[in-house]
Amino acid sequence: MDRCGWCGVDPVYVDYHDTEWGVPEWDSRALWEKLILDGFQAGLSWITILKKRNNFRSAFANFDPNEIATWGEKEVEILVQNAGIIRHRGKIEAAIGNARAWQKIEQREGFDTFLWGYMENKPLQNSWASLADVPAHTPLSTQISKDLKKAGFRFCGPTIVYAFMQATGMVNDHLVGCPRHAEVAAMQPTS
């Protein structure tokens, strides 16, 4: 298989590439989880987050934003001591604040509806030939980032948002030579 070059040969990365990355995600809670994990990834490699993802799920109540929104300083202190996750106080505090921001959007219109509305509920299909062609951010990721920040989110700059869009299948950035490009493109909604 001629996979996208970024995944290398690490079995964790290969499995993520082959089964999850770029698959359209429509669940509000799962979208929130992926956005939070992308925020924790800032300044680090994604493989670091993938290898700690189960620890994050355990530490963050399986990424239940309604539970996390109730957390305060006590929970922050516990998480800062948890060696199984990224122990960055600012990112931990942002995750709690982002849970509260998620609740407002979820109640108003649904977090999934809010995000997918930017794409008119259809993943954007790109046709990149090489990794050098793939942008780090786009005008759309910049707009979504601004709107998320306006809604109270943190650790969601344009580059983080674009990585999130790639991961959740809002954009299909598998290279055209990768078999997953066509497989993911076929996951377009029919209506």
C-alpha positions in Angstrom: 0.0 0.0 0.0 1.3 3.4 -1.0 0.1 5.3 2.1 0.5 9.0 2.8 4.1 9.5 3.8 3.4 11.2 7.1 2.3 8.0 8.8 5.7 6.2 8.4 5.9 2.6 9.6 5.0 2.9 13.3 2.1 0.4 13.7 0.1 2.9 15.8 0.4 5.6 13.1 -0.3 3.1 10.3 -3.5 1.8 12.0 -4.6 5.4 12.6 -4.0 6.3 9.0 -5.7 3.2 7.6 -8.8 3.2 9.8 -9.5 6.6 11.3 -7.7 9.6 9.8 -10.0 11.4 7.3 -13.1 9.3 8.0 -16.0 11.8 8.4 -17.0 12.1 12.0 -20.6 13.3 12.7 -20.9 12.8 16.4 -20.7 16.0 18.5 -18.9 14.4 21.5 -16.4 12.6 19.3 -15.7 15.9 17.3 -15.1 17.7 20.6 -12.7 14.9 21.8 -10.7 15.2 18.6 -10.5 19.0 18.8 -9.3 18.7 22.5 -6.7 16.2 21.6 -5.5 18.3 18.7 -5.1 21.2 21.2 -3.0 19.0 23.4 -0.9 18.1 20.4 0.2 21.7 19.9 4.0 21.8 19.9 4.2 18.0 20.0 4.0 15.1 17.5 0.7 13.5 16.9 2.1 10.1 17.6 2.7 11.2 21.2 -1.0 12.0 21.5 -2.1 8.7 19.9 0.1 6.7 22.2 -1.4 8.5 25.2 -5.0 8.6 23.9 -6.3 5.9 26.2 -4.7 7.6 29.2 -6.4 10.9 28.1 -9.8 9.1 27.8 -9.4 7.7 31.3 -8.2 10.9 32.9 -10.8 13.0 31.1 -14.0 11.0 31.9 -14.0 9.5 28.4 -14.2 13.0 27.0 -17.7 13.7 28.3 -17.9 17.4 27.9 -20.9 17.7 30.2 -18.9 16.2 33.1 -15.7 18.0 32.3 -17.6 21.3 32.3 -18.2 20.9 36.0 -14.5 20.5 36.9 -12.5 23.1 38.7 -9.1 23.6 40.3 -9.2 20.3 42.2 -9.4 18.3 38.9 -6.8 20.5 37.3 -4.4 19.7 40.1 -5.1 16.0 39.8 -4.5 16.1 36.0 -1.3 18.1 36.3 0.1 15.2 38.3 -1.0 12.5 35.8 2.1 11.3 34.0 0.0 9.4 31.5 -1.2 12.6 29.7 0.4 15.9 28.6 0.6 17.8 31.9 0.3 21.3 30.6 -1.8 23.4 33.0 -2.9 25.8 30.3 -4.1 23.0 28.0 -5.9 21.3 30.8 -7.6 24.4 31.9 -8.5 25.1 28.2 -10.1 21.7 27.9 -12.4 22.4 30.8 -13.3 25.8 29.4 -13.8 24.3 26.0 -16.2 21.8 27.5 -18.3 24.8 28.7 -18.1 26.4 25.3 -19.1 23.1 23.7 -22.2 23.0 25.9 -23.4 26.4 24.7 -22.9 25.5 21.0 -24.4 22.0 21.5 -27.5 23.4 23.2 -27.9 26.2 20.6 -27.5 24.1 17.4 -25.4 21.0 18.0 -21.6 21.1 17.8 -21.7 18.8 14.8 -24.2 21.0 12.9 -22.1 24.1 13.8 -18.9 22.6 12.4 -20.3 20.7 9.4 -22.3 23.8 8.4 -19.0 25.4 7.2 -18.8 22.6 4.5 -22.5 22.5 3.8 -22.5 19.0 5.4 -20.2 17.5 2.8 -16.4 16.8 3.2 -14.1 18.9 1.0 -12.3 16.6 -1.4 -8.7 17.7 -2.1 -6.4 16.2 -4.7 -2.9 16.6 -3.3 -0.1 14.8 -5.2 2.6 15.2 -2.5 2.9 16.1 1.2 4.5 19.4 0.1 1.2 20.4 -1.5 -0.9 20.1 1.7 -1.3 23.4 3.5 -0.8 23.8 7.2 -4.0 26.0 7.4 -6.5 27.5 5.0 -8.8 30.5 5.0 -11.6 28.2 6.1 -9.7 26.8 9.1 -8.8 30.4 10.0 -12.5 31.3 9.9 -13.5 28.3 12.0 -10.7 29.1 14.5 -11.9 32.7 14.8 -15.5 31.5 15.4 -14.4 28.9 17.9 -12.4 31.5 19.8 -15.3 33.9 19.8 -17.4 31.1 21.3 -14.9 30.7 24.1 -12.6 27.9 22.8 -8.8 28.0 23.4 -5.9 26.1 21.8 -7.7 26.1 18.5 -5.6 28.2 16.1 -5.9 27.8 12.3 -3.2 25.1 12.1 -4.8 23.1 14.9 -8.2 23.5 13.3 -6.9 22.3 9.9 -5.3 19.2 11.5 -8.7 18.6 13.2 -10.5 19.0 9.9 -8.2 16.5 8.3 -8.5 14.0 11.2 -12.3 14.2 11.3 -12.8 14.0 7.5 -14.1 17.5 7.0 -11.4 17.6 4.3 -10.0 14.6 2.5 -6.3 15.2 2.5 -5.2 11.7 1.8 -2.8 12.0 -1.2 -4.3 11.0 -4.5 -1.8 8.1 -4.7 -3.0 6.7 -1.4 -5.7 4.0 -1.6 -7.4 5.7 1.4 -8.1 8.8 -0.8 -10.7 7.0 -2.9 -12.1 5.0 0.1 -12.6 8.2 2.2 -14.0 10.1 -0.8 -16.6 7.3 -1.2 -17.8 8.1 2.4 -19.6 11.3 1.1 -23.2 11.6 2.3 -25.6 10.9 -0.5 -28.1 13.6 0.3 
